[in-house]
């Protein structure tokens, strides 16, 4: 998944050591618990060599793994998972209500994924959602023992719109459609987080005859713009107080001037 993810090029990789690139097959699911384990091992190895770590990327939830607890440590057995997956959404919500006499709090009851995960954890732990949330909030971050300095690179919204269109055109020119055609036989679609990611899901829809070819570029750009808006809100509300730097005029010295 090189083109659609804007993976570092071979020249980039040759100039600066990168980590956690090309770590699993397209059909292989990556989750936050596995990521945290791999990230801690990598950070430790880098620091052992006397170097510092620069964490980059656009996934807010994965970034938050460095700043707050994101994994509850509850072991859900295959048997429990299969039991819950066999339920309809109304059945799962009904059982959750039965297990949570104090209510479901802010749980989105119309979101099958969140209802499923909540029910799995209640069944696996024997605890209510309120108890699970309290336990979760009391956990330290996986990186609580590290000093973390956080900077958000920002751009003018109009400039972002232009850059999004340019990036979509560049991805298509680089062979995004061919890349997806080559990934489908490698079971890309059994991995929802990969197959439903922006760029890939639109090409898959086009190849399936569900999206006109002439609409492909604009659909990818439209969905990317929506993601950018969502990300900006997420960083503002979920990670308050961090420093922002204008990416158009930034140089490396601007990022951590105190260093």
N, C-alpha and C positions, 0 to 999 in steps of 0.2 A: 504494500500500500504506500508506494513512494510518492506518486504525484498528488493524489487527493489529500494527503496529510501534510504536504509541503515539508517532507522529511529533509533533513540536512543533506546536501549534495556530497559527492565523493570529495570534492575540493574542500568543502566545509569541514568534513570529518578529518581530512588530512591536516588542516590548519590548527584545529582545536580538538582535543579529546572530548568525545561525547559518550554518554552512558545511557543505558536502557533504550537503545535503538536496535530494531530487528531482534526482539526478544521472544516473539511467539508467532505461530502460524496465523493466517487470516481466520481460520476456523476456530482458533483457540481463544476462549474468553479470558479477558483480563479484568480483575476486580480490584477494588480499593485495598482490601486486606493484603492481597498478593503484592500490589504495588508498594505499599508501605514497607513490607518486609524487604523487598528488593531495593527500595530507595535507602533504607537505613544501612543495609550492607554496603551499598555503593558509596554513600556519604562517608561512612567509617573508613572505607578503603582509601578514598581520596585524601581525607585528612591525615591518615597514617603516613602518606607520602609527603606531608608538609604543604599541601596545596589547599586552596579554598574552593568552595563549591558554589557555582552559579546555577540556580534552578530556574528554568524558563518554560513557558508554555501558556496555553490559553484556557486549559480546563480548570475552572474555579474550584470544583469539588476536590480534584486531585491536589491542587495547590493548598487547599485548606488542610490537607493531611499533615502539612508541616507546621500548622499553627494551632490546631485544635484536634481533639479526638474525633475520629471518623469511623472507627471499627469497634463494635461492641464485644467482640470475642466470643459470642455465643455460637456453639457448634450445632448446626441444624443437620440432622441425619438425612440420608437419602429417603428413608421411609417417611419421615415427616414432610419433607419437601414434596414427595409424590402424592401424599395424602392431600396437601393443600392445593397443589396444582390441579387435582381432579375435581375441585370444587368450582362452582360458578361464583361470580362476584357476589351476588346476593347471599349465597350460602356462607361464603367466607366472612362477609360483614356481619351476618347473624351470629356466627360463632365467636367473632371478635367481641361483639356486644355482650355475649354470655360470659366470656372470660374477663370482661372489663366492666364490672358493675359501676365503677366510678366514671365511665364514659371513655370516649376515644380521643378526646382532646382535639387537636387540630389536624388529625389524620384525614387526608383526602380520600373519602370513601368511594369516589368515582374513579380512582386511579387503581387499576388491577394490580400493577406492580407493587405499589406501596401497601395495599391491603394484604397482598400475598406475603410480603416480607414481614409485615407487622404480625400476622397470624403465625407464621413460622417461628418467630422469636418468642411469642407468648407460649406456644406449645412446647418449644424446646427448653425454655427456661422455667416455666411454671410461674412466671411473674406477669403482672399487668403492664400495660404500656406506660402508665405513670411511674411504676417502679423501675422499668427498664430505662426510661428517660432520666430518672434521677441517678441511677447507676452510671449511665453513659456520661452525664454532665460532670460526675465526680472524677472521671478518668483524666489522667494527664495526657497531653499530646505525645505522640510517638517521638517527637523531636524536642521535647521540653528541655532537654539537657544541652541544647545548642543555642548559640546566639544567632538570631535571624534578623536580617535587615530587608525590608520589603519596599520595592519601588514599582509603580505602575507606569508603563509608557503609554501616553495618550496622544491622540491625533484629533484634529478638527473633524466633526461628523461629515462634512461635505468632502473632505479629503479621503476619509475612510470609504465613502461610497464609490469614489473614483478608483481607489486602490482595490476594492473588492471586485469591481468589474474587470480591472486589468488582470487581477490574479485569476479569475475564472477563465478569461480568454487565454491566458498563459497555460493554465492546466489543460485546457482542451487542445491547444496547439501542441502541447508536450505529449499528448496521447492518453488522456484520462480514460476515454471510452475503451481503447485497446487494453489498458491496464485492468479495467473492470471485467472485460471479456475474458482475460486470462485468469482473473481471480475467481470467477464463478465456478469453474471446474475444481477449484481448490476449496470448495465448501464455504465460501464467504458468507452465504446467506444463512448458515446455521449459527452465525455469530451476530445477534441483533445489534449490539453496540457498534460493530464494524459496518454491517450492511446498511444500517439506518443512519450512518453519519453523513453529514452534508457533502455533496459531491458524488458519493457512491450511491446513495438511495435514488437520486434523480437519474443517474445513468442507468441503474437497474430498471427503473420505471420506463425509461425510454426504450431499452432493449426488449422489455416485455410488451411494448406497444401501448403503454399507458400514458406516455408523454410524447408529444410531437418533437421530433429532432430539432425543429427550428425554435422551440421554446426551452430547450435544455439550458443554455447559458443563462438566460434571464431567471429561470427557476432556481438554479444554484445560487445566483447572486441575491435573489429575493430572500431565500432561506438563510443565507449568510448574513445579510443585513439584519434579519430578525434575531439571529444568534448574537450578533454584536450588541444590539440594544439590550438583550437579556443579560449578556455578560457585564456590561457597564453597570446595570442596576445591581447585579449580584456583587460586584466588587465594592460598590458603594455601601450596600447594606450588610453584607456578610463579613467584609474585612475593612471596617472603618478605621480612619486614622492613619492609613499608609500614605507615603509620599508619592506624588505624581510628577512626572517629567515629560515635557513635550518631546515626543519622539522625532519631530521634524528638525529640532535644533540640538538634540542631545549628543553628547560625546561621552565616552566611557567615564571621564572624570566627573561628569554630572551625576552619575548614578549613586556613587558612594563617596562624596567629597570629603567626608571625615576620615577616610582611609588614605 
